[in-house]
Amino acid sequence: MKTPIFHISLASFSMISLILLSSFMSSRGSTDTNSSKKSGFVQPEQKESSFQNLNYFEKRETDIEYKLTYGWKDYTNKEHSMDFPISKKQLVNAENEFGYYPEELRKYLEERLQGMRGEMILALKKFTSQLIAKSKYSQYILIEEIDAQNFVYKISVSRPYSLYKEVKLEFDRIRSLLAAEQKKYTKKIDEKKEKLRRDYFKKRGFRFIGDKIGVNYRRSIINNRPRLKHVMTALKKNNKKLSLHQFMSLMLAFIQEIKFEIPPLQENKKFILEFWVPPKVLVYNRGDCDSKGVTFASMWTNFKRYPVILIKIPKHIFIGLAIPSFSEEGFTINGLRYTLCEVTGPDKMPPGMIAPYSRFYLQGGQFRYEMVR
């Protein structure tokens, strides 16, 4: 999802397709239950881009907010600008609800599992004591408590020494039974730990795809939608006469001109998995495909609640809006026709036009998608 989209001619795409095809044929298959090989995708026509970028950005800081000014060009090379604030509180809240610190996760799990581990020690100690009590060699096998969380048991044979071998066999039998009993408790603790771990990550803005964690884009869009409502109001203010398609094009051009930059895996010791929340994208005028895609969707869903899909292919994300495409080109999922949009930039691609890289994976059915209304 970290691929900047530059314009590539059809001739160069043919060569790239041959290179990609070999790896694609060896690993072909859907990566998610939402993938669809019968997607209704039609290849859009690629034309040489003549669109210009203005790339104007100004930020002024006060005690409570950032005052931002953006300037950009649409697909007719007409210049546009808008001013809007992002409060520091909005930015802090957005960042606080996403990402995690490893030490915080460790403490979270430790605090919640401490009781279960204590119960396990008490139960195992009682279990071992009962086994020793029932043994005819109980006087030679002793339990020694180290602390509330640990105990050991050992052999103590002074006389007659000839009993040591028999006592040792009994000791090993008890040890084997104890190990089996401990395994039952450990399994329960591990299951509880995994559940707690998953719950923690979900609360911190992540989701699970199999055993791997990823950014919960849908949750980020829903959480940040109200934070960007006034940005959408500012964009609509001077563009009230535009049609739906014209407004969508204006907004896409704005997002594409935000500078492309890949977020780090972690920032200030906090893991963010290469994702910046929408207020940060706007305040710092930078982001990659998923950061900018979520920013676009967070804004757009304040304007129209048409379904939005985030389409995930290897190392890249782009979006689709449930609006009929400008021409015959489009993309259909579950009966809804979507206009596809490359939000990444820095090259300008109007709605309905996607990069050859994106087209290749769509045509091969190698994609996942996530819908937001």
N, C-alpha and C positions, 0 to 999 in steps of 0.2 A: 504493500500500500504506500510505498515510498518512491513512486516513479513519477518524476516530472514529465509532463506531456508536451513534447515539441512536435511541430508539424513535420511529417515525413511524406514524401511523394509516394505514389503508387509503385513506381519502379523499384524504389528501395524497399518497400514493403514486401515485394515478391521475394527478394533475397532473404529478408528477415523471416518470412514464412517458412522457407525451406530449412533454415537453421532451427527454428522453433519446432517444426513438425516432427523431427526425429525424437526429441525428448517428449513431445506431446503424445505420440503414438505409443511410447513405452509406458506411459503413466496415465493414460486417458481414463477419465472417470469423474463423476461428480464429487465435490467436496462437501456437500451438505444435502440434507433431505429436501431443501427448498430449491435445489438446482433443477433446471429444466432444459432438456435438449430440444424439446419442441416449443421453443420460446416465441416463435414468430418473428425472429430477428431478420431484418433485411439490411444488407450492407448499404450504408449511406455513401453518397458520392463525395470523394475527397477533392478539394480544389486548393490551389495555391493560396495561402493566406496573405491578404494585403492589409489586414487590420493592424492598427497602431495601438501602442500602449502609452498612457500618460504617466502612470505611476507617481501620482502626487500624494504625499502623505505628510501631515503635520500633527504633532501632539503637544498639547499644553497641559501642564499638571497643576492642580490646586490641592488644597488639603483634603478634599473629599472626592475628587473625581479627575478623570482624564478627559480633556476636551479634544475631540478628534476631527480632523478635516481630511476627507478623501477626494481625490480627483481621478477620473478615469475616462476612457473613450468607449463608446458603444461600437457596434459592428458597421456603422456608417461613418466612423471616425469623428462623430460628434462628441464634444467634451461635456462631461457632467461632473457635478461635485455635490457633496452634502456634508453637513456638520452634525455631530451628535456626541453626547457624553457617555462614558462608561464609569459608573461610580466605583470607587475603590472597594466598597463593601461588596458590590456585585462580583467583582473579580476575585476577591478573597473567598467568598462563599463558593463560587464555582470551582476554584482550585482546591478548597478544603474538602469538598465532597467527592473528589476524584483522586485516585492514586493511593499508594500505601507505603509505609515504612516497615522494613523487615523486622525491626526491633518491636514495633507496635504489634505486628502480627504475632510474634513469639510470645509477648506478654498476654495478648488476648487469648491465645490457646492455653497457655500455662495456667492462667487464672481459672479458666473454665474446666480444665481437666484435673486440677489438683485434688478436688474432692473425690473423683473416681479413682485416682491412683491411691489415695489414702484408704479408701474402702477396699481396694484390691489387696493392699498390704495386710490389713486386718484379717480379711477373709483367708488369705494364703497362710498367714501365721496360725490361725485357728485350724485350718485344714491340716497343716503339718503337725501341729500339736496332737490332734486326734489320731493321726497315723502312728505317731511315736507312742502314744498312750496304749494303743492296741497291740503294739509289737512286744514280743517276749524279750527283746533287747532294749526296752525303753530306758533302762538305767544307764545305758552306754551312749545314747544319742541325745544330745542336748540342743536347745534353742538359745541363742544369745541375741538379744535385741541391741542393735547399734544406735538407732534413733527411731522416731515415729514413722519414718519412711523406709527403714531398712532393718532386716534381721538376717542372721546366719544360723545354720545348725551344723553341728560337728560331732565327730566320734570322740569319745573319751573312754579308752579301755586301759585300765591299769593292771588288773589281775582278773582272771588268768589271761595271759597274752595269747594263748591258743584260740581264744574266742574272736580275736580281731578279724580273721578272715570271714567268719559268719556274720559278724556285726557289719562289716564293710559291705557284704552282699545285701543285707537289709537296708543299710544306709543308701545304697545305690537304687534299691527298689523304691524307697520313699522319695528320693530325689527325682526319679523318672515320673512318678505320679504327680509330684509337685510341679514339674515342668509342664506336664499336660494340662494341669489345672490353671497354671499361670497363662498358658497360651489362650485359653478361653477368655480370660479377663483382658488380655492384651488385644485380642481381636475386637472386643467391644469398645475398648478405648480408642483403637485406631479408627474404627468406624465413626465414633463420635467426633474424633479429631478431624476427619475428612469432611464431615457435615459442617462442623464449626468453621473450617477453613473456607469451604464454599460459601457459607453464609456471609463470612467476613468480606470476601472478595465481591460478592454481589452488592453489599452495602457500600463498598468503596468504588462502585462504578464499573465493575468488570462482569464478565459472563464466562461460562465454560462452553467450549466446543470440544466434546470428548473430555480428555484430561488436561487440555491446554486452556489457559485463560487468555481472554482478549477484551478489548474495550467494548462496553455495552453502549453502542452508538444510539440505540433507541432511547435509552434512559437519559443519555447526555442531551439529546435533542429535546426531550420533554422537560428536563430540568432547566435548560437554558433558554427555552422558548420565551418565557415571560421576561427574562433578562434582556432579550434583544427586541422586544416588541416596539420600543421607542425608536430603534434603529430602522425598523421597517416603516414606521410612521414618517420618519425623516425622508426615507427614500420615496415614499408615495407622494409626499407633499408637493413636489414640483413636477410630478409625472402622472397627474390624475387623468389625462386624456389618452394615455397609452392603452392599447388593447392588451389582453392577457398575454399574448405571445410577445408583444413588444416589451412589456414590463419584465417578463421572464428573461428576455435577451439582455435587457439593461442590467438586471440583477446578476446574471451569470457573468457578464463582462466585468462588473465590479469585483466579484469574488476572484475571477481569474487574474486580475491585476494585483491582488495581494501577493506579496513576495513569497516565492517557494523556498521553504526551509524545513528540513526534517527535524522534528523534536528529538531530544536524546531519550535513551532508554530510561534513565533516571535523572532527576533534577534536584539538586540540594538534598541528596541522599534519599529522595522519594522516587519510587518507581512509577512512571507514567506511561510506559510502554509506547514511546514515540507518538504521543497524542497530546495536543494542547486543547483545552476547553475553549469554546467560542469567544467568550469575553477576552481571553488572552490573545487569541488570533487577531482580533480587531484592535486591541490596545497596542500590540507590538507589530502589527502589519506583517505577519508572517505565518506560515503554516504549510502543511503538505496535503496530500490528497484527502485523507480521512478527516484531518482537523478542519480543512476548508469545506469539505462536504457536509460535515455536521453543522458548521456555521451557516452554510447556505440553507440547510433544511430547518435549522432553528429559526431563521428569519422567515423563510417561505411559509411555514406552517402558521405564522401569525397573520399572513395575508390570505391564503386559501388553504382549507383543510383537505385538499385533494391528496390522495395517498402519495407518499414519497417513498421510493425504494433506494437503499444504498446497495450497490452491486459490488461485491468483493471478488476480485480475481487475484492471482498471485502477485503480491507486492504492489497492488494498486486498488483504488476504490474510485468509482464514479457514481453518479446518481441518475435516477429516472423520475420524472414527474408525470402523474396520471393526467396528461393533457395530450390530445392528438398531435402528432408531429406535424411540422410545417409542410411536409410532402409525404410521399408514400413510405418513406423510411420510418421505422419505428421498432417497438419492442413490446411484445404482449406477454403478460403473465396473468394467469387465472381470469382471462377474458378482458382484462384492462389493458389499454394501449398507452404506452409510456413514451415520452420524449426523453431521449438520453442526453446527458450533459456532462461534459468533462470540466470539472471545477478546478482542476489542479493548476492549469497554466504552466509556464508563463505565456505560451502562445495562445492567441485567441481562437477559440473554436465555438461557433454559434450553436445554439440548441439543435439537437438532431445530428450533429457531427461528432464522431468519436475517433480516437486514435486507432491506428492499425493494430497496436498491441491489445487494446481493449476488444476490438472486433474479433481478433483471432480466438480469444478465450470464450467469447460469447458464442461464436459459431461452433466451437468444439464442445459447448455445454459445460465448460469448466468454470463454474462460478457459484457463489452463494448470494443470496439477497436477504435484506431485512427491511420490512415495511414499517412505515410510521404514518399515522394519520394525524 
